[in-house]
């Protein structure tokens, strides 16, 4: 249908914009190796992602994974660090499954590994999706994204958020105003997976029975930690002004709604 085709086209454009960046990162990395006489020649670029923002969540391409697929198809040697994304493990189950199906080299990691990998020079760039982005560029995504952005900022690793413009809330400026859903404690207290012995899915208790658990589903990454927004209209700076220039009609409608 119309909306599916539009979603697929927007995600394809996001992939093109992001793949151009990944290709540039690879070229710089390769040139740096050449200037060092080939010592420690890079074998690949390493992308870290969080949760699932592939074609399982969108149409055909996805948002955060679209640049990865496009770069891989261009021949860029790429490897993806896949956050497991507790407590629902969307990375470990969905993102890893997608990447494996496309043939993209990847490694599933514990959620708390990202900072160590960045500090060790093993991450070249972070790309995540978003569930909601304010007109000022603050990005709400799966819980744990903010911590990755903080680690990326501290280690001078670029941090991009990939999103179609339908994700932008044109009536909200500050990410602090985004309500954060709290989900059932059972998602944290239990883990579910496939039992290799009989091929059935089983749920096991991780915590003491009487221990309560908190389960915030999302967090907000402030615009100051975001290198850029990958949209269907290309790379956009995470600011009110830049987004209004890239999407003038939508921004104007948002301002009109504010005045109404």
N, C-alpha and C positions, 0 to 999 in steps of 0.2 A: 504494500500500500504506500501512499504518499509519505506518511510519517516515517515508515521504516526505510524507504529509499532516501529520504532526507537525512535521517540519522546515520545511515551507512556512508553517505557522501560527506557529511560533516566529520565523521570519524576518520575517513580516508584523508581528508585535508589535514586533520590533526596529525595523522601519521606522517604526512609529507613534511610538515613544519618541524616535527620532532626529529625525524630521520635526518633532516639537513643538519640539525645541531649535533646529533650523534656522529654523523659523518665528519663534521668539523673537529669534534673531540678526538676521533680516531686519527685524523690526519695530523693534528697537533702532537698527539702522543707518538705517532710514528716518526715525525720530523725530529722531535726531541730525542728519540732513540738514535736517529741517524747522526745528530750533532754530537752524540756521545760515543761515536765510533761503533755503534751497534751493540754496545754493552747493555745488557739487560733489555734486549729488544722486546717490545710489547707484543704479546700474542693476541690480545683482544682488548676491548673496552668492557668495563663492568658497570652494569646498571643495577641499582637497587630499587625495588618496588614494594608496595605495601597493599595488602588486601587483593581484591580482584577487580580490575577495570579493563577486561578484555571483551572478546565477542560474546561471551556468555552473559555479560551485563548490558551490551549494546547490540547493534546490528553489524554483522560482518567483521568489523575491525576492532572495536573497543576504543577506549580513550588512552589510558596510560600505556597499554600494550601495543597500540597501533604504531607508534614510532619504532618500537622494537621489531615488529614484524616487517615494516617497510625497510628499516636499515639492514636487517638480516637478509631480506630478499635482494637488496642491492649488493650484497657481498661483504658488508661490514662485519668483521669478526667480533661478535658480541656475546656476552655472557650475562645472565640475569641472576642476581641474588634475590630469592623469593622469601620474603618474610612469611612465617607460618600464619601470622595474624590471628592470635588468640582473641577471644575464646572460641570462635566458630571455625577458625582455620581455613578461611577462604583462600589464602595464599597457598598453603600446603596442599589443599585438595583441588581447587579450581584453577588458579593461575598456573601451578605446576603441570596440571593435566593439559591445559591449553598449549603451553610452551612445548611440552613433549610432543604433542600432536603436530606442531609446526616444525619440529626439529631444532628448536632454539636451545642451545646449551644453557643450563640453569642449575642452580643449587638451592635447595630449601634450607633456610636457616632459622634458628630460634629468634624470636622477636627482639631479644636484647642483644643480638650480635652486631647490629648495624653500626653502632658507635665505634666498636672495636675495629671493624673492617674499614671504616672511614679513616680512623686514626692511623691504621696500618697502611694506608695508601691503596687499598684494594677496591675502592669504589670511585668511579669517575664521575658519576652523575646519578641523581635520584629523580625518578618520575613516578608520581602517584596520580590517581584520579581524584574526584571530589564529588560529594553528595550535594553540596550547596556552596556557592561562592557569593560573597557580597559584592555590591557594585564598587566597593573600594579595594577588592582583591584579597580579602581574608578568606581562607579556604577551610571548609568543614569536611572532614573525611573520617574514615574508620579510626577508631581509637588506636593511638600509637603513632599516628602520622606526625603529630607535633614533636614528639621526641626525636624522630628521624630528621625533621627539619632543623631542630636545635643542634643535633650532632653534625649535620651537613654544614650549617653556618659556622660552627666552631672549627671545622676542618677544611673550610674553603671549597666545599663540594657543591656544585650547582644543584639547586632543588627546583624542579619544574612541576607544575600542576597541569594536567591535561583535562580539558573539559569542553563539551559543546556549550554554546551560549545559553541553551535552555536551562543550564545549571545555575545561571546567575540570577540572584534575587535583586532586581533593580530598585526595590524599595527599602533595602537594608544596606546601611553603610558600614556598621561596626560588627565584626564577627562575634563580639561578646554578647550580642543580642540574640544569637542563634540558640534556640532551646536544644539541650542535649538529652537525648532519650536515655533512660535507664531501663535495661532489659532484665529478664528473669535471672536471679542469682544462680539458678541451676546450670546456666550456660558456663559459668565459671567453676562451679563445684564439681561438675561432671565432664568427662571427655567421651566422645563417641568415635568409633572407628571400626575398620573391617578386621574381623578375627581370621587370621590366616589358616587356623586349624579347620574351621568349618565353613568359611566364606560368608559368614553372617555378620551384620553390623551389631555391635554391642556397646553399651554405655557403662562406664566404670566411674566410681566415686573417687575424686582426687583429694578432697579435704576431710578433716575430721567431721563427723556427722553433725556436731553441734556448732560448727564454725559458720558464721554468716559470710556472705560474699557480696561485693559491690560490682555492678556491671554497667559502666557507662559505655555506650555504643560508639560514640563519636568524640572527636576533639577538634579544636579550631587552630589552624596554623596562621599566625598573623602575617600580613603582607610583607613585613620587613624581613621575613625569613624566606620569602618566595623569590626565586631568581626571575621567573617569568611564567606566564600563563599560555599554554598551548591551546589554541582555539581553531575553529574552522576558518578564521580570518587571519591565521598566522600567529606569530609570537606577539603577545601583548604584555606590557609592563603591569604589575599588580598595583594599579592606582586608579582612583576615581576618574582622573583626567584621561588616562590612556584608554580605559575601557569605554568611556563616553565617546572618544574619537573613533575607536574601532567599531562600536555599535551605537551610532548616534540616535537611531529611531527608538531602540529599546531603552536607552538612557533617558531620552526625552519623555517617553511614556511613563517611566518610573518617577521622574520629577513631577509630571502632571498628576500622577496618582497621589504623590505626597501632598500636593496642594489641595486636592479634592476633599 
